[in-house]
Amino acid sequence: MQRLWNALHYSLAGLHAAFTCEDAFRQEALLAALLIPASFFLPVNGVGRALMIASVLLVLIVELLNSAIEAVVDRISLDRHPLSKRAKDIGSAAVFLSLANVLITWICILFG
């Protein structure tokens, strides 16, 4: 039980750090705070709603991982290096694809 309790505290600390230090995470959290409740007012079935909510939560998950990658790269060195740029660009691409996934999912469910 102690391990679970500690894990909860680490997770909450990570969410707090992301929310206070990462502008993109705050913006995406605001998007989630708008879209998730909105999904309950749209005429979709339970599976459609679950997919809509999951696609939004996926953006937050990917952004957390991207922010972690950026923090590790910056911790190693602030010098410009092609591998550092590649790691950050790939993380950014993952966030972009997760945002595209939200758009595609919501369009398919609402208009499909």
Secondary structure, 3 states (H helix, E strand, C coil): CHHHHHHHHHHHHHHHHHHHHCHHHHHHHHHHHHHHHHHCCCCCCHHHHHHHHHHHHHHHHHHHHHHHHHHHHHHHCCCCCHHHHHHHHHHHHHHHHHHHHHHHHHHHHHHC
